[in-house]
Amino acid sequence: MVIEARLSVKLMYQSRFDQAGINRAAQNCFRARLSQAAVFVLLLSVCAQLMGQAGRRPATSNEGGVLVPIVARRADNSPAQITAKQLAIYDNGVEQTIRNFTPDPSPAQIVLLVDNSLTIRADVEKLERAAREFAYEIFEGDKLLIVGYDEEAEIVSDWTDNAKSIESSLKLFRKKGQPHLFDAMTAVIEQSLRAMPGQKRVIVVISDGLDRGSKTSFERILAELQKLDITVYAVQAQDRTRGAIRRDVPKPKQVIDKLAEGTGGAIFSIEEPGLAAKGICDELRKNRYVLSYLPSSAPFGEAPSLLVLGDEGIAVRAKTAQQPN
């Protein structure tokens, strides 16, 4: 009887021990699953943050803020310093906090993109004069690249600040062929401006804005200019189409307007080339600023619209959209 009782007690404790082992194994399995779930949730969170940040501007400051080049001036042309407190920036309609706002008097890399196609309503002498004025208005450190285009874009004068050299090269202009403006802009970006990140990059289009035959679409070239922070100014010639053009092609005036407005540039008349050259060069050296802000989240892949406003008496221009990578 004693042996049987001891055996019964031993079996009872053995059963409890076995059950405790089963319970511990179950708990360990649950903890392992819980740990795996936590890792999975963490990965999901990281992916969501990365996707939330996608669609944002490629150029950012070291602190992660978006950098936006802008032009700001006082209506009375007063030299008084403009400050961040006098500006407001809206990203997709939501006002953002300006982190930094500083003048940018750095040298400019300026491409003069000259339409020398056959039908432009400006003679060669007028095209030469419009380009020549820039050679004598640029500031120290600025460089000019002059490109003439019809079906092809050709360098008339390579990067230089030598006014005499520029002036002598302008005799290479000749009128022929059709104006492939958008293809010419693509060639300038790819071969000359893309390799200059962080510099003040400008294209001055001397044309009426007509494009006839480019493989590159207007929408694509505008998005690329905005993404790379390349500002477009126009020295505008008289519209050779007089408004008569196919409905599926942007009208020349619309092209000029949208290129300048979309990139924060401005438009001048080819009839006053001296005023155009002085106005553009002065603005690039004296009225350019860099504004930075930390954007709120935006939908994946969306190009946020930008709007920069100044207090009363302060005129401000900036690009109108922040293109994604």
C-alpha positions as CSV (number, residue, x, y, z in Angstrom):
1,M,0.0,0.0,0.0
2,V,2.8,2.4,0.9
3,I,4.6,1.7,-2.4
4,E,1.3,2.2,-4.3
5,A,0.7,5.5,-2.5
6,R,4.2,6.7,-3.2
7,L,3.8,5.7,-6.8
8,S,0.5,7.5,-7.0
9,V,2.1,10.7,-5.6
10,K,5.1,10.4,-7.9
11,L,2.8,10.1,-10.9
12,M,0.7,13.0,-9.7
13,Y,3.8,15.3,-9.5
14,Q,5.2,13.9,-12.8
15,S,1.8,14.8,-14.4
16,R,2.0,18.4,-12.9
17,F,5.6,18.7,-14.1
18,D,4.8,17.6,-17.6
19,Q,1.8,20.0,-17.7
20,A,4.1,22.9,-16.5
21,G,6.5,22.0,-19.3
22,I,3.7,22.1,-21.8
23,N,2.5,25.5,-20.4
24,R,6.0,26.9,-20.6
25,A,6.4,25.7,-24.1
26,A,3.1,27.3,-25.1
27,Q,4.1,30.6,-23.4
28,N,7.5,30.6,-25.2
29,C,5.7,29.9,-28.5
30,F,3.3,32.8,-27.8
31,R,6.2,35.1,-26.9
32,A,8.0,34.2,-30.1
33,R,4.9,34.9,-32.2
34,L,4.4,38.2,-30.3
35,S,8.0,39.2,-31.0
36,Q,7.5,38.3,-34.7
37,A,4.4,40.4,-34.8
38,A,6.1,43.4,-33.3
39,V,8.9,43.2,-35.8
40,F,6.3,43.0,-38.6
41,V,4.4,46.0,-37.3
42,L,7.7,47.9,-37.0
43,L,8.6,47.1,-40.6
44,L,5.1,48.2,-41.8
45,S,5.6,51.5,-39.9
46,V,9.0,52.1,-41.5
47,C,7.6,51.4,-45.0
48,A,4.6,53.7,-44.4
49,Q,7.0,56.5,-43.4
50,L,9.1,56.0,-46.4
51,M,6.1,56.0,-48.7
52,G,4.8,59.1,-47.0
53,Q,8.0,60.8,-47.7
54,A,8.1,59.8,-51.4
55,G,6.9,62.3,-53.9
56,R,8.9,65.0,-52.2
57,R,11.5,67.2,-53.6
58,P,14.9,65.7,-54.4
59,A,17.0,68.7,-53.2
60,T,16.9,69.0,-49.4
61,S,19.1,70.6,-46.8
62,N,21.2,68.7,-44.4
63,E,18.4,69.0,-41.8
64,G,15.9,67.4,-44.2
65,G,14.1,70.6,-45.2
66,V,12.9,71.4,-48.7
67,L,14.9,74.2,-50.4
68,V,13.1,76.6,-52.7
69,P,14.8,79.4,-54.7
70,I,12.6,82.5,-54.9
71,V,12.8,86.1,-56.1
72,A,11.6,88.7,-53.6
73,R,11.8,92.5,-53.9
74,R,10.1,95.5,-52.4
75,A,7.6,97.4,-54.6
76,D,9.4,100.7,-53.9
77,N,12.8,99.0,-54.7
78,S,14.0,99.8,-51.2
79,P,17.2,98.0,-50.2
80,A,15.8,97.1,-46.8
81,Q,16.3,93.4,-45.9
82,I,13.3,91.1,-46.5
83,T,12.8,88.6,-43.7
84,A,11.1,85.2,-43.3
85,K,8.4,86.9,-41.1
86,Q,7.3,88.9,-44.1
87,L,6.6,85.7,-46.2
88,A,4.3,82.7,-46.2
89,I,4.6,79.5,-48.1
90,Y,1.8,77.0,-48.8
91,D,2.4,73.4,-49.8
92,N,-0.8,71.9,-51.3
93,G,-2.7,74.7,-49.8
94,V,-1.4,74.1,-46.3
95,E,0.8,76.9,-44.7
96,Q,4.3,75.6,-43.8
97,T,6.7,76.8,-41.2
98,I,9.7,78.6,-42.8
99,R,12.9,77.2,-41.3
100,N,15.4,79.5,-43.0
101,F,15.4,82.4,-45.5
102,T,18.7,83.7,-46.8
103,P,19.9,85.9,-49.7
104,D,21.6,84.1,-52.6
105,P,24.1,86.4,-54.3
106,S,26.0,83.5,-55.8
107,P,27.1,83.5,-59.5
108,A,24.6,82.2,-62.1
109,Q,25.1,79.7,-64.9
110,I,23.0,81.3,-67.7
111,V,22.1,79.5,-70.9
112,L,20.8,81.7,-73.7
113,L,18.6,79.5,-75.8
114,V,18.1,81.3,-79.1
115,D,15.5,80.3,-81.7
116,N,17.1,80.8,-85.1
117,S,14.6,78.8,-87.1
118,L,13.5,80.0,-90.5
119,T,10.1,81.5,-89.7
120,I,10.7,83.4,-86.4
121,R,9.6,87.0,-86.7
122,A,13.0,88.5,-85.8
123,D,15.9,89.0,-88.1
124,V,19.4,87.6,-87.3
125,E,20.6,91.1,-86.2
126,K,17.8,91.3,-83.6
127,L,18.7,87.8,-82.2
128,E,22.3,88.8,-82.1
129,R,21.5,92.0,-80.2
130,A,19.4,90.3,-77.7
131,A,22.2,87.8,-76.9
132,R,24.9,90.4,-77.0
133,E,23.4,92.5,-74.2
134,F,23.8,89.7,-71.7
135,A,27.6,89.6,-72.4
136,Y,27.9,93.1,-71.0
137,E,25.4,92.8,-68.1
138,I,26.5,89.7,-66.3
139,F,28.2,90.0,-62.9
140,E,31.6,88.7,-61.9
141,G,31.5,85.0,-61.6
142,D,28.5,84.6,-63.9
143,K,28.9,82.4,-67.0
144,L,27.1,82.3,-70.3
145,L,26.4,79.4,-72.7
146,I,24.8,80.4,-76.0
147,V,22.9,77.8,-77.9
148,G,21.0,78.3,-81.2
149,Y,18.3,75.8,-82.2
150,D,16.1,74.8,-85.1
151,E,15.7,71.0,-85.6
152,E,19.0,70.7,-83.7
153,A,20.6,72.5,-80.8
154,E,24.1,73.8,-81.5
155,I,26.5,75.6,-79.3
156,V,27.3,79.1,-80.6
157,S,29.5,80.1,-77.6
158,D,30.6,77.7,-74.9
159,W,30.6,78.7,-71.2
160,T,32.5,82.0,-70.8
161,D,32.3,85.5,-69.3
162,N,34.4,87.0,-72.0
163,A,32.2,89.6,-73.7
164,K,34.4,90.1,-76.8
165,S,34.5,86.3,-77.4
166,I,30.8,86.1,-77.0
167,E,30.2,89.0,-79.4
168,S,32.4,87.5,-82.1
169,S,30.7,84.1,-81.9
170,L,27.2,85.6,-82.5
171,K,27.8,85.7,-86.3
172,L,27.2,81.9,-86.3
173,F,23.4,82.5,-86.0
174,R,21.5,81.6,-89.2
175,K,17.8,81.1,-89.8
176,K,16.7,77.7,-91.1
177,G,14.5,74.7,-90.3
178,Q,11.7,74.3,-87.8
179,P,11.8,75.2,-84.1
180,H,12.2,72.2,-81.8
181,L,12.2,74.2,-78.6
182,F,11.4,71.4,-76.2
183,D,14.0,69.0,-77.6
184,A,16.5,71.9,-77.4
185,M,15.7,72.5,-73.7
186,T,16.1,68.8,-73.0
187,A,19.5,68.8,-74.7
188,V,20.6,71.8,-72.7
189,I,19.5,70.2,-69.4
190,E,21.1,66.9,-70.1
191,Q,24.4,68.1,-71.6
192,S,25.0,71.3,-69.6
193,L,22.9,71.9,-66.5
194,R,22.1,68.6,-64.9
195,A,25.7,68.2,-63.8
196,M,25.6,71.5,-61.8
197,P,23.5,70.7,-58.7
198,G,23.5,73.3,-56.0
199,Q,24.3,76.1,-58.5
200,K,22.0,78.9,-59.7
201,R,20.9,77.6,-63.1
202,V,19.0,79.7,-65.6
203,I,17.7,79.3,-69.1
204,V,16.8,82.5,-71.1
205,V,14.6,81.6,-74.0
206,I,14.9,84.1,-76.9
207,S,11.9,83.0,-78.9
208,D,8.1,83.4,-79.4
209,G,7.6,80.0,-77.8
210,L,6.6,78.0,-80.9
211,D,7.6,74.3,-80.9
212,R,7.0,72.4,-84.1
213,G,8.1,68.8,-84.1
214,S,9.8,68.1,-80.8
215,K,9.7,64.5,-79.4
216,T,9.7,65.9,-75.9
217,S,6.3,67.0,-74.5
218,F,5.8,70.4,-72.9
219,E,4.5,68.8,-69.7
220,R,7.7,66.7,-69.4
221,I,10.1,69.5,-69.9
222,L,8.3,71.8,-67.4
223,A,8.3,69.1,-64.8
224,E,12.0,68.5,-65.3
225,L,12.8,72.2,-65.0
226,Q,10.8,72.4,-61.7
227,K,12.4,69.3,-60.3
228,L,15.9,70.6,-61.0
229,D,15.2,74.2,-59.8
230,I,16.1,75.7,-63.2
231,T,14.5,79.1,-63.7
232,V,13.3,80.1,-67.1
233,Y,13.2,83.7,-68.3
234,A,11.9,84.7,-71.8
235,V,13.0,87.5,-74.2
236,Q,9.8,87.1,-76.2
237,A,9.6,87.6,-80.0
238,Q,6.3,88.3,-81.8
239,D,4.1,85.3,-82.2
240,R,4.6,84.0,-85.8
241,T,1.4,81.9,-85.7
242,R,-0.9,84.8,-84.8
243,G,-2.8,82.3,-82.6
244,A,-3.5,79.8,-85.5
245,I,-2.2,76.4,-84.3
246,R,-3.5,72.9,-83.8
247,R,-5.6,72.5,-80.7
248,D,-3.5,69.6,-79.3
249,V,-0.4,71.8,-79.3
250,P,0.2,74.6,-76.7
251,K,0.1,78.0,-78.3
252,P,3.5,79.9,-78.3
253,K,2.3,82.5,-75.8
254,Q,1.0,79.8,-73.5
255,V,4.4,78.1,-73.6
256,I,6.3,81.2,-72.7
257,D,3.8,82.1,-69.9
258,K,3.8,78.7,-68.3
259,L,7.6,78.2,-68.5
260,A,8.2,81.5,-66.8
261,E,5.4,81.2,-64.2
262,G,6.0,77.6,-63.5
263,T,9.7,78.1,-62.7
264,G,9.6,81.5,-61.0
265,G,11.0,83.4,-64.0
266,A,9.8,86.5,-65.9
267,I,9.1,87.7,-69.4
268,F,10.7,90.6,-71.3
269,S,10.3,91.9,-74.9
270,I,12.8,91.3,-77.6
271,E,12.2,94.9,-78.7
272,E,14.0,96.1,-75.5
273,P,17.0,93.7,-75.2
274,G,19.1,96.0,-73.0
275,L,16.2,96.2,-70.5
276,A,15.8,92.5,-70.6
277,A,19.4,91.6,-70.0
278,K,19.9,94.2,-67.2
279,G,16.6,93.2,-65.5
280,I,17.4,89.5,-65.5
281,C,21.1,89.8,-64.4
282,D,20.3,92.3,-61.7
283,E,17.5,90.1,-60.3
284,L,19.6,87.0,-60.2
285,R,22.4,88.7,-58.2
286,K,20.4,91.1,-56.0
287,N,16.9,89.6,-55.5
288,R,17.4,85.9,-55.3
289,Y,16.8,84.0,-52.0
290,V,16.7,80.5,-50.8
291,L,13.8,79.5,-48.5
292,S,13.7,76.2,-46.6
293,Y,10.8,74.5,-44.9
294,L,10.0,71.0,-43.5
295,P,7.0,69.8,-45.5
296,S,4.0,68.0,-44.0
297,S,3.2,64.6,-45.5
298,A,1.8,64.4,-49.0
299,P,0.2,61.5,-51.0
300,F,2.6,59.1,-52.6
301,G,3.8,60.3,-56.0
302,E,1.9,63.6,-56.0
303,A,3.6,66.8,-57.1
304,P,2.7,69.3,-54.4
305,S,1.6,72.8,-55.5
306,L,3.6,75.6,-54.1
307,L,2.6,79.2,-53.4
308,V,4.8,81.8,-51.8
309,L,3.2,85.1,-50.7
310,G,4.7,88.3,-49.3
311,D,3.4,91.0,-47.1
312,E,1.9,94.1,-48.6
313,G,4.6,96.0,-50.6
314,I,6.7,92.8,-51.2
315,A,6.5,91.0,-54.6
316,V,7.5,87.4,-54.6
317,R,8.0,84.7,-57.3
318,A,8.7,81.0,-57.1
319,K,8.1,77.9,-59.0
320,T,4.5,76.6,-58.8
321,A,5.1,72.9,-58.1
322,Q,7.5,70.6,-56.2
323,Q,8.1,67.7,-58.6
324,P,8.8,64.2,-57.1
325,N,11.9,62.2,-57.8
